[in-house]
Amino acid sequence: MNESLSFLFPVTEDTSSVHRPRIELDQEKVKKGLGQLVLTVVELIRQLLEKQALRRIEGGSLSEQEIEALGLTFLELNQQMIRLKDEFGLTDADLNLDLGPLGKLL
């Protein structure tokens, strides 16, 4: 199994038979790992949208109302991310996945 997914599906060797290694599923680890993966994707998209919004603001293509709405939306999203990270017991560093030779994701 791909080692990058080991936080979701830890594998144990079953030495009593010739069968394949078995996956030990710990409900809490799976829940936290899946939460980590989903929140990482959401954080990546949030950062991309925020950069695009800043470009549009600097380019002058948004009205004052649109800028205000964007600011409130990003503030609400940030608050929701904080709440979800707390619920899953994650930190910002947990969302910055190591992509091996490519470096960190965020």
Biopython code that builds the backbone (N, CA, C, O; Angstrom):
import numpy as np
from Bio.PDB.StructureBuilder import StructureBuilder

atoms = [
    (1, "MET", "N", (0.846, -1.181, 0.000)),
    (1, "MET", "CA", (0.000, 0.000, 0.000)),
    (1, "MET", "C", (0.884, 1.233, 0.000)),
    (1, "MET", "O", (1.977, 1.197, 0.565)),
    (2, "ASN", "N", (0.455, 2.303, -0.604)),
    (2, "ASN", "CA", (1.194, 3.543, -0.668)),
    (2, "ASN", "C", (1.459, 4.065, 0.741)),
    (2, "ASN", "O", (0.528, 4.215, 1.532)),
    (3, "GLU", "N", (2.728, 4.345, 1.059)),
    (3, "GLU", "CA", (3.090, 4.784, 2.401)),
    (3, "GLU", "C", (2.495, 6.135, 2.748)),
    (3, "GLU", "O", (2.310, 6.421, 3.931)),
    (4, "SER", "N", (2.185, 6.980, 1.772)),
    (4, "SER", "CA", (1.623, 8.291, 2.058)),
    (4, "SER", "C", (0.218, 8.193, 2.646)),
    (4, "SER", "O", (-0.272, 9.162, 3.226)),
    (5, "LEU", "N", (-0.432, 7.051, 2.508)),
    (5, "LEU", "CA", (-1.763, 6.858, 3.076)),
    (5, "LEU", "C", (-1.733, 6.068, 4.368)),
    (5, "LEU", "O", (-2.782, 5.665, 4.871)),
    (6, "SER", "N", (-0.560, 5.841, 4.909)),
    (6, "SER", "CA", (-0.459, 5.017, 6.116)),
    (6, "SER", "C", (-1.169, 5.629, 7.309)),
    (6, "SER", "O", (-1.571, 4.901, 8.217)),
    (7, "PHE", "N", (-1.339, 6.963, 7.336)),
    (7, "PHE", "CA", (-2.053, 7.577, 8.444)),
    (7, "PHE", "C", (-3.540, 7.219, 8.410)),
    (7, "PHE", "O", (-4.215, 7.307, 9.435)),
    (8, "LEU", "N", (-4.060, 6.818, 7.247)),
    (8, "LEU", "CA", (-5.457, 6.402, 7.132)),
    (8, "LEU", "C", (-5.634, 4.907, 7.372)),
    (8, "LEU", "O", (-6.583, 4.493, 8.039)),
    (9, "PHE", "N", (-4.737, 4.103, 6.840)),
    (9, "PHE", "CA", (-4.887, 2.648, 6.872)),
    (9, "PHE", "C", (-3.591, 1.977, 7.312)),
    (9, "PHE", "O", (-2.833, 1.502, 6.467)),
    (10, "PRO", "N", (-3.317, 1.927, 8.622)),
    (10, "PRO", "CA", (-2.105, 1.248, 9.064)),
    (10, "PRO", "C", (-2.188, -0.248, 8.769)),
    (10, "PRO", "O", (-3.221, -0.878, 8.998)),
    (11, "VAL", "N", (-1.094, -0.809, 8.261)),
    (11, "VAL", "CA", (-1.059, -2.218, 7.878)),
    (11, "VAL", "C", (-0.253, -2.995, 8.907)),
    (11, "VAL", "O", (0.809, -2.552, 9.345)),
    (12, "THR", "N", (-0.773, -4.166, 9.289)),
    (12, "THR", "CA", (-0.030, -5.046, 10.182)),
    (12, "THR", "C", (0.240, -6.342, 9.449)),
    (12, "THR", "O", (-0.573, -6.796, 8.644)),
    (13, "GLU", "N", (1.373, -6.926, 9.730)),
    (13, "GLU", "CA", (1.732, -8.199, 9.118)),
    (13, "GLU", "C", (1.064, -9.332, 9.890)),
    (13, "GLU", "O", (1.146, -9.387, 11.117)),
    (14, "ASP", "N", (0.418, -10.212, 9.186)),
    (14, "ASP", "CA", (-0.194, -11.389, 9.790)),
    (14, "ASP", "C", (0.753, -12.553, 9.557)),
    (14, "ASP", "O", (0.775, -13.132, 8.471)),
    (15, "THR", "N", (1.553, -12.905, 10.595)),
    (15, "THR", "CA", (2.567, -13.945, 10.434)),
    (15, "THR", "C", (2.007, -15.341, 10.610)),
    (15, "THR", "O", (2.723, -16.318, 10.387)),
    (16, "SER", "N", (0.742, -15.467, 11.005)),
    (16, "SER", "CA", (0.170, -16.792, 11.245)),
    (16, "SER", "C", (-0.323, -17.463, 9.972)),
    (16, "SER", "O", (-0.685, -18.640, 10.002)),
    (17, "SER", "N", (-0.344, -16.749, 8.866)),
    (17, "SER", "CA", (-0.824, -17.345, 7.622)),
    (17, "SER", "C", (-0.066, -16.749, 6.444)),
    (17, "SER", "O", (0.756, -15.847, 6.603)),
    (18, "VAL", "N", (-0.355, -17.260, 5.289)),
    (18, "VAL", "CA", (0.304, -16.766, 4.079)),
    (18, "VAL", "C", (-0.532, -15.701, 3.376)),
    (18, "VAL", "O", (-0.231, -15.316, 2.246)),
    (19, "HIS", "N", (-1.567, -15.233, 4.035)),
    (19, "HIS", "CA", (-2.432, -14.221, 3.438)),
    (19, "HIS", "C", (-1.725, -12.868, 3.391)),
    (19, "HIS", "O", (-0.676, -12.663, 4.002)),
    (20, "ARG", "N", (-2.322, -11.985, 2.664)),
    (20, "ARG", "CA", (-1.822, -10.623, 2.558)),
    (20, "ARG", "C", (-1.867, -9.930, 3.927)),
    (20, "ARG", "O", (-2.586, -10.364, 4.827)),
    (21, "PRO", "N", (-1.096, -8.859, 4.073)),
    (21, "PRO", "CA", (-1.176, -8.094, 5.324)),
    (21, "PRO", "C", (-2.595, -7.558, 5.526)),
    (21, "PRO", "O", (-3.291, -7.223, 4.568)),
    (22, "ARG", "N", (-2.994, -7.487, 6.760)),
    (22, "ARG", "CA", (-4.337, -6.994, 7.080)),
    (22, "ARG", "C", (-4.279, -5.526, 7.455)),
    (22, "ARG", "O", (-3.288, -5.046, 8.004)),
    (23, "ILE", "N", (-5.344, -4.833, 7.151)),
    (23, "ILE", "CA", (-5.460, -3.425, 7.509)),
    (23, "ILE", "C", (-6.172, -3.338, 8.849)),
    (23, "ILE", "O", (-7.265, -3.877, 9.023)),
    (24, "GLU", "N", (-5.537, -2.654, 9.791)),
    (24, "GLU", "CA", (-6.165, -2.420, 11.080)),
    (24, "GLU", "C", (-6.827, -1.059, 11.032)),
    (24, "GLU", "O", (-6.152, -0.044, 10.863)),
    (25, "LEU", "N", (-8.131, -1.029, 11.177)),
    (25, "LEU", "CA", (-8.860, 0.228, 11.120)),
    (25, "LEU", "C", (-9.231, 0.670, 12.529)),
    (25, "LEU", "O", (-9.992, 0.008, 13.235)),
    (26, "ASP", "N", (-8.676, 1.792, 12.907)),
    (26, "ASP", "CA", (-9.035, 2.436, 14.160)),
    (26, "ASP", "C", (-9.967, 3.583, 13.786)),
    (26, "ASP", "O", (-9.563, 4.509, 13.083)),
    (27, "GLN", "N", (-11.188, 3.526, 14.243)),
    (27, "GLN", "CA", (-12.205, 4.486, 13.826)),
    (27, "GLN", "C", (-11.751, 5.927, 14.053)),
    (27, "GLN", "O", (-11.981, 6.781, 13.196)),
    (28, "GLU", "N", (-11.118, 6.213, 15.175)),
    (28, "GLU", "CA", (-10.684, 7.580, 15.457)),
    (28, "GLU", "C", (-9.570, 8.021, 14.515)),
    (28, "GLU", "O", (-9.564, 9.163, 14.056)),
    (29, "LYS", "N", (-8.618, 7.115, 14.220)),
    (29, "LYS", "CA", (-7.528, 7.468, 13.305)),
    (29, "LYS", "C", (-8.048, 7.689, 11.894)),
    (29, "LYS", "O", (-7.597, 8.598, 11.199)),
    (30, "VAL", "N", (-8.995, 6.862, 11.470)),
    (30, "VAL", "CA", (-9.573, 7.024, 10.138)),
    (30, "VAL", "C", (-10.336, 8.338, 10.058)),
    (30, "VAL", "O", (-10.232, 9.062, 9.067)),
    (31, "LYS", "N", (-11.100, 8.646, 11.094)),
    (31, "LYS", "CA", (-11.861, 9.892, 11.123)),
    (31, "LYS", "C", (-10.926, 11.096, 11.066)),
    (31, "LYS", "O", (-11.163, 12.033, 10.303)),
    (32, "LYS", "N", (-9.866, 11.074, 11.870)),
    (32, "LYS", "CA", (-8.921, 12.190, 11.892)),
    (32, "LYS", "C", (-8.172, 12.277, 10.565)),
    (32, "LYS", "O", (-7.971, 13.375, 10.046)),
    (33, "GLY", "N", (-7.758, 11.142, 10.008)),
    (33, "GLY", "CA", (-7.033, 11.146, 8.746)),
    (33, "GLY", "C", (-7.881, 11.660, 7.596)),
    (33, "GLY", "O", (-7.405, 12.426, 6.760)),
    (34, "LEU", "N", (-9.128, 11.241, 7.556)),
    (34, "LEU", "CA", (-10.030, 11.720, 6.505)),
    (34, "LEU", "C", (-10.307, 13.209, 6.686)),
    (34, "LEU", "O", (-10.337, 13.965, 5.715)),
    (35, "GLY", "N", (-10.508, 13.622, 7.931)),
    (35, "GLY", "CA", (-10.700, 15.046, 8.214)),
    (35, "GLY", "C", (-9.491, 15.858, 7.786)),
    (35, "GLY", "O", (-9.634, 16.944, 7.223)),
    (36, "GLN", "N", (-8.296, 15.332, 8.051)),
    (36, "GLN", "CA", (-7.064, 16.000, 7.661)),
    (36, "GLN", "C", (-7.001, 16.157, 6.142)),
    (36, "GLN", "O", (-6.661, 17.227, 5.635)),
    (37, "LEU", "N", (-7.324, 15.103, 5.434)),
    (37, "LEU", "CA", (-7.277, 15.147, 3.977)),
    (37, "LEU", "C", (-8.285, 16.155, 3.415)),
    (37, "LEU", "O", (-7.939, 16.963, 2.553)),
    (38, "VAL", "N", (-9.508, 16.111, 3.891)),
    (38, "VAL", "CA", (-10.552, 17.018, 3.394)),
    (38, "VAL", "C", (-10.218, 18.471, 3.737)),
    (38, "VAL", "O", (-10.344, 19.355, 2.890)),
    (39, "LEU", "N", (-9.794, 18.714, 4.973)),
    (39, "LEU", "CA", (-9.467, 20.088, 5.367)),
    (39, "LEU", "C", (-8.243, 20.615, 4.628)),
    (39, "LEU", "O", (-8.145, 21.816, 4.376)),
    (40, "THR", "N", (-7.318, 19.745, 4.282)),
    (40, "THR", "CA", (-6.159, 20.161, 3.493)),
    (40, "THR", "C", (-6.605, 20.639, 2.119)),
    (40, "THR", "O", (-6.140, 21.673, 1.638)),
    (41, "VAL", "N", (-7.496, 19.898, 1.489)),
    (41, "VAL", "CA", (-8.009, 20.292, 0.166)),
    (41, "VAL", "C", (-8.783, 21.611, 0.274)),
    (41, "VAL", "O", (-8.624, 22.495, -0.567)),
    (42, "VAL", "N", (-9.611, 21.738, 1.300)),
    (42, "VAL", "CA", (-10.375, 22.977, 1.491)),
    (42, "VAL", "C", (-9.430, 24.154, 1.713)),
    (42, "VAL", "O", (-9.643, 25.232, 1.159)),
    (43, "GLU", "N", (-8.385, 23.955, 2.522)),
    (43, "GLU", "CA", (-7.425, 25.030, 2.785)),
    (43, "GLU", "C", (-6.678, 25.423, 1.515)),
    (43, "GLU", "O", (-6.453, 26.608, 1.271)),
    (44, "LEU", "N", (-6.298, 24.450, 0.715)),
    (44, "LEU", "CA", (-5.617, 24.743, -0.544)),
    (44, "LEU", "C", (-6.519, 25.575, -1.462)),
    (44, "LEU", "O", (-6.068, 26.565, -2.039)),
    (45, "ILE", "N", (-7.767, 25.186, -1.598)),
    (45, "ILE", "CA", (-8.720, 25.930, -2.433)),
    (45, "ILE", "C", (-8.966, 27.320, -1.864)),
    (45, "ILE", "O", (-9.056, 28.290, -2.616)),
    (46, "ARG", "N", (-9.075, 27.428, -0.529)),
    (46, "ARG", "CA", (-9.288, 28.728, 0.114)),
    (46, "ARG", "C", (-8.135, 29.675, -0.205)),
    (46, "ARG", "O", (-8.357, 30.842, -0.530)),
    (47, "GLN", "N", (-6.904, 29.171, -0.111)),
    (47, "GLN", "CA", (-5.749, 30.019, -0.397)),
    (47, "GLN", "C", (-5.730, 30.470, -1.853)),
    (47, "GLN", "O", (-5.409, 31.621, -2.147)),
    (48, "LEU", "N", (-6.075, 29.561, -2.761)),
    (48, "LEU", "CA", (-6.127, 29.928, -4.183)),
    (48, "LEU", "C", (-7.198, 30.988, -4.446)),
    (48, "LEU", "O", (-6.958, 31.945, -5.182)),
    (49, "LEU", "N", (-8.374, 30.818, -3.846)),
    (49, "LEU", "CA", (-9.458, 31.796, -4.021)),
    (49, "LEU", "C", (-9.096, 33.146, -3.423)),
    (49, "LEU", "O", (-9.423, 34.190, -3.987)),
    (50, "GLU", "N", (-8.420, 33.122, -2.280)),
    (50, "GLU", "CA", (-8.020, 34.364, -1.634)),
    (50, "GLU", "C", (-7.018, 35.133, -2.502)),
    (50, "GLU", "O", (-7.113, 36.354, -2.623)),
    (51, "LYS", "N", (-6.063, 34.427, -3.104)),
    (51, "LYS", "CA", (-5.095, 35.083, -3.987)),
    (51, "LYS", "C", (-5.785, 35.675, -5.215)),
    (51, "LYS", "O", (-5.453, 36.776, -5.654)),
    (52, "GLN", "N", (-6.742, 34.938, -5.760)),
    (52, "GLN", "CA", (-7.488, 35.436, -6.917)),
    (52, "GLN", "C", (-8.305, 36.666, -6.535)),
    (52, "GLN", "O", (-8.371, 37.627, -7.302)),
    (53, "ALA", "N", (-8.924, 36.644, -5.363)),
    (53, "ALA", "CA", (-9.709, 37.791, -4.904)),
    (53, "ALA", "C", (-8.813, 39.016, -4.732)),
    (53, "ALA", "O", (-9.199, 40.124, -5.103)),
    (54, "LEU", "N", (-7.618, 38.822, -4.173)),
    (54, "LEU", "CA", (-6.693, 39.945, -3.995)),
    (54, "LEU", "C", (-6.270, 40.522, -5.345)),
    (54, "LEU", "O", (-6.153, 41.739, -5.491)),
    (55, "ARG", "N", (-6.044, 39.662, -6.318)),
    (55, "ARG", "CA", (-5.692, 40.150, -7.665)),
    (55, "ARG", "C", (-6.818, 41.000, -8.253)),
    (55, "ARG", "O", (-6.578, 42.040, -8.867)),
    (56, "ARG", "N", (-8.044, 40.535, -8.053)),
    (56, "ARG", "CA", (-9.189, 41.289, -8.586)),
    (56, "ARG", "C", (-9.369, 42.615, -7.857)),
    (56, "ARG", "O", (-9.720, 43.623, -8.470)),
    (57, "ILE", "N", (-9.127, 42.614, -6.544)),
    (57, "ILE", "CA", (-9.237, 43.866, -5.775)),
    (57, "ILE", "C", (-8.166, 44.842, -6.246)),
    (57, "ILE", "O", (-8.459, 46.009, -6.506)),
    (58, "GLU", "N", (-6.929, 44.369, -6.355)),
    (58, "GLU", "CA", (-5.836, 45.233, -6.806)),
    (58, "GLU", "C", (-6.034, 45.704, -8.239)),
    (58, "GLU", "O", (-5.597, 46.796, -8.604)),
    (59, "GLY", "N", (-6.696, 44.880, -9.054)),
    (59, "GLY", "CA", (-6.972, 45.248, -10.442)),
    (59, "GLY", "C", (-8.121, 46.233, -10.589)),
    (59, "GLY", "O", (-8.348, 46.772, -11.672)),
    (60, "GLY", "N", (-8.841, 46.468, -9.507)),
    (60, "GLY", "CA", (-9.930, 47.435, -9.536)),
    (60, "GLY", "C", (-11.199, 46.934, -10.198)),
    (60, "GLY", "O", (-12.043, 47.739, -10.591)),
    (61, "SER", "N", (-11.357, 45.625, -10.332)),
    (61, "SER", "CA", (-12.532, 45.097, -11.032)),
    (61, "SER", "C", (-13.699, 44.774, -10.108)),
    (61, "SER", "O", (-14.718, 44.252, -10.560)),
    (62, "LEU", "N", (-13.562, 45.080, -8.819)),
    (62, "LEU", "CA", (-14.637, 44.790, -7.866)),
    (62, "LEU", "C", (-15.159, 46.076, -7.243)),
    (62, "LEU", "O", (-14.405, 47.019, -7.002)),
    (63, "SER", "N", (-16.467, 46.096, -6.988)),
    (63, "SER", "CA", (-17.070, 47.235, -6.309)),
    (63, "SER", "C", (-16.807, 47.133, -4.802)),
    (63, "SER", "O", (-16.361, 46.096, -4.311)),
    (64, "GLU", "N", (-17.084, 48.201, -4.091)),
    (64, "GLU", "CA", (-16.914, 48.203, -2.628)),
    (64, "GLU", "C", (-17.783, 47.134, -1.969)),
    (64, "GLU", "O", (-17.358, 46.493, -1.009)),
    (65, "GLN", "N", (-19.001, 46.941, -2.483)),
    (65, "GLN", "CA", (-19.899, 45.920, -1.930)),
    (65, "GLN", "C", (-19.343, 44.517, -2.160)),
    (65, "GLN", "O", (-19.410, 43.662, -1.278)),
    (66, "GLU", "N", (-18.797, 44.291, -3.344)),
    (66, "GLU", "CA", (-18.213, 42.983, -3.640)),
    (66, "GLU", "C", (-16.987, 42.714, -2.772)),
    (66, "GLU", "O", (-16.789, 41.589, -2.311)),
    (67, "ILE", "N", (-16.170, 43.730, -2.548)),
    (67, "ILE", "CA", (-15.004, 43.581, -1.686)),
    (67, "ILE", "C", (-15.434, 43.266, -0.258)),
    (67, "ILE", "O", (-14.849, 42.407, 0.401)),
    (68, "GLU", "N", (-16.453, 43.965, 0.209)),
    (68, "GLU", "CA", (-16.974, 43.707, 1.562)),
    (68, "GLU", "C", (-17.522, 42.287, 1.679)),
    (68, "GLU", "O", (-17.274, 41.608, 2.675)),
    (69, "ALA", "N", (-18.263, 41.833, 0.672)),
    (69, "ALA", "CA", (-18.825, 40.480, 0.693)),
    (69, "ALA", "C", (-17.713, 39.426, 0.684)),
    (69, "ALA", "O", (-17.803, 38.419, 1.386)),
    (70, "LEU", "N", (-16.676, 39.658, -0.106)),
    (70, "LEU", "CA", (-15.549, 38.729, -0.132)),
    (70, "LEU", "C", (-14.869, 38.663, 1.229)),
    (70, "LEU", "O", (-14.559, 37.579, 1.723)),
    (71, "GLY", "N", (-14.640, 39.810, 1.823)),
    (71, "GLY", "CA", (-13.999, 39.853, 3.135)),
    (71, "GLY", "C", (-14.794, 39.089, 4.180)),
    (71, "GLY", "O", (-14.225, 38.325, 4.961)),
    (72, "LEU", "N", (-16.105, 39.290, 4.199)),
    (72, "LEU", "CA", (-16.961, 38.585, 5.162)),
    (72, "LEU", "C", (-16.982, 37.082, 4.893)),
    (72, "LEU", "O", (-16.994, 36.277, 5.824)),
    (73, "THR", "N", (-16.986, 36.715, 3.629)),
    (73, "THR", "CA", (-16.991, 35.295, 3.262)),
    (73, "THR", "C", (-15.708, 34.611, 3.708)),
    (73, "THR", "O", (-15.750, 33.519, 4.275)),
    (74, "PHE", "N", (-14.568, 35.245, 3.458)),
    (74, "PHE", "CA", (-13.293, 34.652, 3.866)),
    (74, "PHE", "C", (-13.154, 34.619, 5.389)),
    (74, "PHE", "O", (-12.556, 33.693, 5.936)),
    (75, "LEU", "N", (-13.698, 35.616, 6.068)),
    (75, "LEU", "CA", (-13.679, 35.619, 7.532)),
    (75, "LEU", "C", (-14.506, 34.461, 8.080)),
    (75, "LEU", "O", (-14.073, 33.775, 9.006)),
    (76, "GLU", "N", (-15.686, 34.237, 7.520)),
    (76, "GLU", "CA", (-16.548, 33.125, 7.948)),
    (76, "GLU", "C", (-15.891, 31.775, 7.654)),
    (76, "GLU", "O", (-15.934, 30.867, 8.484)),
    (77, "LEU", "N", (-15.286, 31.646, 6.479)),
    (77, "LEU", "CA", (-14.601, 30.410, 6.129)),
    (77, "LEU", "C", (-13.449, 30.138, 7.091)),
    (77, "LEU", "O", (-13.240, 28.998, 7.506)),
    (78, "ASN", "N", (-12.705, 31.179, 7.446)),
    (78, "ASN", "CA", (-11.607, 31.026, 8.402)),
    (78, "ASN", "C", (-12.130, 30.548, 9.758)),
    (78, "ASN", "O", (-11.520, 29.679, 10.381)),
    (79, "GLN", "N", (-13.237, 31.100, 10.214)),
    (79, "GLN", "CA", (-13.821, 30.686, 11.497)),
    (79, "GLN", "C", (-14.289, 29.234, 11.442)),
    (79, "GLN", "O", (-14.117, 28.490, 12.407)),
    (80, "GLN", "N", (-14.872, 28.833, 10.335)),
    (80, "GLN", "CA", (-15.310, 27.448, 10.185)),
    (80, "GLN", "C", (-14.118, 26.491, 10.154)),
    (80, "GLN", "O", (-14.177, 25.403, 10.727)),
    (81, "MET", "N", (-13.046, 26.893, 9.490)),
    (81, "MET", "CA", (-11.842, 26.057, 9.447)),
    (81, "MET", "C", (-11.264, 25.893, 10.853)),
    (81, "MET", "O", (-10.846, 24.795, 11.221)),
    (82, "ILE", "N", (-11.235, 26.951, 11.626)),
    (82, "ILE", "CA", (-10.736, 26.864, 13.008)),
    (82, "ILE", "C", (-11.591, 25.888, 13.803)),
    (82, "ILE", "O", (-11.064, 25.060, 14.547)),
    (83, "ARG", "N", (-12.908, 25.983, 13.649)),
    (83, "ARG", "CA", (-13.814, 25.088, 14.369)),
    (83, "ARG", "C", (-13.599, 23.628, 13.962)),
    (83, "ARG", "O", (-13.555, 22.740, 14.814)),
    (84, "LEU", "N", (-13.467, 23.388, 12.664)),
    (84, "LEU", "CA", (-13.277, 22.018, 12.180)),
    (84, "LEU", "C", (-11.918, 21.447, 12.577)),
    (84, "LEU", "O", (-11.817, 20.268, 12.916)),
    (85, "LYS", "N", (-10.871, 22.276, 12.537)),
    (85, "LYS", "CA", (-9.557, 21.810, 12.981)),
    (85, "LYS", "C", (-9.599, 21.430, 14.459)),
    (85, "LYS", "O", (-9.006, 20.430, 14.865)),
    (86, "ASP", "N", (-10.297, 22.224, 15.256)),
    (86, "ASP", "CA", (-10.450, 21.886, 16.676)),
    (86, "ASP", "C", (-11.209, 20.577, 16.850)),
    (86, "ASP", "O", (-10.838, 19.742, 17.676)),
    (87, "GLU", "N", (-12.265, 20.401, 16.074)),
    (87, "GLU", "CA", (-13.084, 19.187, 16.177)),
    (87, "GLU", "C", (-12.283, 17.928, 15.846)),
    (87, "GLU", "O", (-12.473, 16.886, 16.473)),
    (88, "PHE", "N", (-11.393, 18.024, 14.866)),
    (88, "PHE", "CA", (-10.579, 16.874, 14.462)),
    (88, "PHE", "C", (-9.241, 16.817, 15.189)),
    (88, "PHE", "O", (-8.470, 15.878, 14.988)),
    (89, "GLY", "N", (-8.955, 17.805, 16.028)),
    (89, "GLY", "CA", (-7.694, 17.825, 16.749)),
    (89, "GLY", "C", (-6.504, 18.090, 15.850)),
    (89, "GLY", "O", (-5.438, 17.505, 16.040)),
    (90, "LEU", "N", (-6.677, 18.974, 14.863)),
    (90, "LEU", "CA", (-5.630, 19.258, 13.880)),
    (90, "LEU", "C", (-5.096, 20.674, 14.053)),
    (90, "LEU", "O", (-5.775, 21.551, 14.587)),
    (91, "THR", "N", (-3.874, 20.876, 13.594)),
    (91, "THR", "CA", (-3.268, 22.201, 13.573)),
    (91, "THR", "C", (-3.009, 22.594, 12.122)),
    (91, "THR", "O", (-3.189, 21.790, 11.208)),
    (92, "ASP", "N", (-2.582, 23.844, 11.923)),
    (92, "ASP", "CA", (-2.235, 24.283, 10.569)),
    (92, "ASP", "C", (-1.110, 23.429, 9.999)),
    (92, "ASP", "O", (-1.106, 23.123, 8.806)),
    (93, "ALA", "N", (-0.166, 23.047, 10.836)),
    (93, "ALA", "CA", (0.958, 22.230, 10.376)),
    (93, "ALA", "C", (0.481, 20.860, 9.882)),
    (93, "ALA", "O", (1.072, 20.294, 8.963)),
    (94, "ASP", "N", (-0.588, 20.324, 10.491)),
    (94, "ASP", "CA", (-1.123, 19.028, 10.063)),
    (94, "ASP", "C", (-1.691, 19.085, 8.647)),
    (94, "ASP", "O", (-1.734, 18.070, 7.952)),
    (95, "LEU", "N", (-2.124, 20.261, 8.223)),
    (95, "LEU", "CA", (-2.721, 20.413, 6.898)),
    (95, "LEU", "C", (-1.667, 20.609, 5.812)),
    (95, "LEU", "O", (-1.973, 20.522, 4.623)),
    (96, "ASN", "N", (-0.437, 20.871, 6.217)),
    (96, "ASN", "CA", (0.636, 21.103, 5.260)),
    (96, "ASN", "C", (1.327, 19.777, 4.962)),
    (96, "ASN", "O", (2.400, 19.492, 5.493)),
    (97, "LEU", "N", (0.704, 18.975, 4.112)),
    (97, "LEU", "CA", (1.194, 17.632, 3.816)),
    (97, "LEU", "C", (2.541, 17.661, 3.105)),
    (97, "LEU", "O", (2.806, 18.531, 2.275)),
    (98, "ASP", "N", (3.378, 16.701, 3.444)),
    (98, "ASP", "CA", (4.693, 16.558, 2.813)),
    (98, "ASP", "C", (4.517, 15.757, 1.526)),
    (98, "ASP", "O", (4.065, 14.613, 1.555)),
    (99, "LEU", "N", (4.874, 16.360, 0.410)),
    (99, "LEU", "CA", (4.736, 15.707, -0.895)),
    (99, "LEU", "C", (6.045, 15.086, -1.362)),
    (99, "LEU", "O", (6.258, 14.905, -2.561)),
    (100, "GLY", "N", (6.910, 14.764, -0.431)),
    (100, "GLY", "CA", (8.183, 14.131, -0.766)),
    (100, "GLY", "C", (9.089, 15.074, -1.515)),
    (100, "GLY", "O", (9.376, 16.168, -1.028)),
    (101, "PRO", "N", (9.554, 14.675, -2.701)),
    (101, "PRO", "CA", (10.504, 15.508, -3.452)),
    (101, "PRO", "C", (9.912, 16.842, -3.909)),
    (101, "PRO", "O", (10.653, 17.764, -4.249)),
    (102, "LEU", "N", (8.593, 16.947, -3.919)),
    (102, "LEU", "CA", (7.961, 18.209, -4.327)),
    (102, "LEU", "C", (7.922, 19.232, -3.200)),
    (102, "LEU", "O", (7.670, 20.412, -3.445)),
    (103, "GLY", "N", (8.166, 18.799, -1.973)),
    (103, "GLY", "CA", (8.134, 19.701, -0.822)),
    (103, "GLY", "C", (6.784, 19.681, -0.135)),
    (103, "GLY", "O", (5.989, 18.757, -0.307)),
    (104, "LYS", "N", (6.544, 20.715, 0.643)),
    (104, "LYS", "CA", (5.280, 20.833, 1.385)),
    (104, "LYS", "C", (4.182, 21.373, 0.474)),
    (104, "LYS", "O", (4.447, 22.123, -0.466)),
    (105, "LEU", "N", (2.953, 20.979, 0.770)),
    (105, "LEU", "CA", (1.813, 21.362, -0.072)),
    (105, "LEU", "C", (1.474, 22.833, 0.063)),
    (105, "LEU", "O", (1.305, 23.527, -0.939)),
    (106, "LEU", "N", (1.372, 23.316, 1.297)),
    (106, "LEU", "CA", (0.903, 24.694, 1.513)),
    (106, "LEU", "C", (2.024, 25.639, 1.883)),
    (106, "LEU", "O", (1.784, 26.828, 2.095)),
]
sb = StructureBuilder()
sb.init_structure("model")
sb.init_model(0)
sb.init_chain("A")
sb.init_seg("    ")
for serial, (resi, resn, name, xyz) in enumerate(atoms, 1):
    if name == "N":
        sb.init_residue(resn, " ", resi, " ")
    sb.init_atom(name, np.array(xyz, "f"), 0.0, 1.0, " ", f" {name:<3s}", serial, name[0])
structure = sb.get_structure()
